[in-house]
């Protein structure tokens, strides 16, 4: 069957509307690329309205904005290396875990700090079908060199 030029044009113009939503992998890759450039902006763009940012103790958009303003420098560099990405069969939930490195300057002291460790992220699609970061948690790893680790506090004396 031969399509008329008008039907062919209508189908061609409808194709972008029928294209599948981006994958979890695409959303995660885009987010992590942005965190290396501007950590606060990346979180503001990807964060779900009711999300949880564990390491800043922020729940929801208002707490996220306050925590970012007070605690994250715009010059902070977060480099993530996902090790595992799992997208649910329903294609609306995702789990990501991996390794990270964070370089930042402590606002209170001006001290340059580098940390590294593991991260876990839970992603979900919003009503518009866009992937949003719903939960993020970072866990630092102790330095390999014990001399570089902070000394434990001395035990308190009994009273």
N, C-alpha and C positions, 0 to 999 in steps of 0.2 A: 504494500500500500504506500502510495506516495503522499507525503505531507504537503499541505499548501504552505506557501511562504509565511502566511500570518500565523498558522499553528506552530510552525517551526520556530518563529521568532518568539512566540509566547512561551514555548517550552524552554528555549534557551535563556530567556530572561528570568524564568522561574527557578532555574537550576540553583542559584545561590541560596534561595529560600529553602530548598530541599537538602542542601548539603548538611551532613551530620555536624553536630556541635564538636568543638575541639575536644581532644582526648584529655584525660587526666595528665598524661605525660606532657602534652603541649602546655597546659596550664602551669604545671610545676616548673617546667624548663623556663617559661617566660617569667614566672615569679622569681626564681632563683637568679636569673640573669639581672633582674631589676634590683634584687637585694645587694648585689655586688656594686651597683651604681649608686643607689640611694635607698638605704634600708627603711627609713620612716615612710617614704613615698610608696615603696613596694608593699609594705604592710597595709597602709591606708587603702591602696587600690584593690588588694586581694582579700582583705578581711571580711568575713561574714558579719552582718549586723549584730548577730547574737553569739559571735565567736568567743573563744577563750584563748588568751595568750598567757600561758602558764608562767613563763619566766619573768613577765612584767606584772603578774597578778592582775590582769585586765580582763574584764568580761563585758563584752558589748562594745559598740563603736565609741561611745562617750568616754569610757574608761581607757580604751585603746589610745584615743587622741591625747588624753591627759598624760598617760604613761609615756607615750612617745615624746611629747613636748618636754617632760621633766627628765627623762632618763636616757633617751637614745640620741646620740649626736648624728646630724645629717651626714657627717663624714665617716660614720661607722661603715666598715666593709664586712659583709657576711658572705662567706664563700661556702656553698653547700655542694656536697657530692652525694646525690641519692644512691643508695645501695639497692633499695627495693621499692617498687611501686606496684600497688595492687588496686585494681579498679573492680568494684563489685559488678556482678553479672547484670544488675539493674542499671549500670552506667550512671548512677547518681551519687555514689559514695566512693571515696578513695583513701588509701593509706599509703604514706610515704615515710621511709626512714633512711637515715644515712649519717654521714659525717659532716662536721662543720668546722670552720675557723672564723673567728670574729676578731677584727682589729678595730679598736676604738680609743678615743681619748675620754677619760673620766671627767665629766663636767665639773665636779666638785673640786678636783685637785689638778687637772690638766695632765695627769699621768697617762702615758701611752700604754695600752694593755692589749695583749693578744691571748685569747683563749681558744680552746678547741674541745670537741667532744662529739656527742651523738645528738641527733634531732629526730623527732617524730612529728608528723603532721597528719591531720585528718581533714579531708576535703569533701565538700558536698556541693551539689548543684543547687542554685537558687531557682526561684520561680521562672526566671527568664532563660534558664538552661545554662547559665554561666557557672564555671567552677569557682567556688569561694573557699578560702581557708577558714575552717571552722575551729580547729584546735592546733596549737603549736607549742611544743615543749623542747627545750634544749637541756642537755645534761653534760656538764663539763667532765673532762677526763683528767685525772691526776697526771702531773708531768712525769715523763719517763725517768728523769733525773731526780732522785729523792732530795738532793741538795737544793733544787729549784723550788721544791714545795714549801709552802709556808710552815713555820714551826708550830706545833700544837701549843695551845695555851698551857701554862704550868698548872698543875693541880692546885686547887684551893686548899688552904690549911684548915683542919678541923677546928671547930670552935669549942 
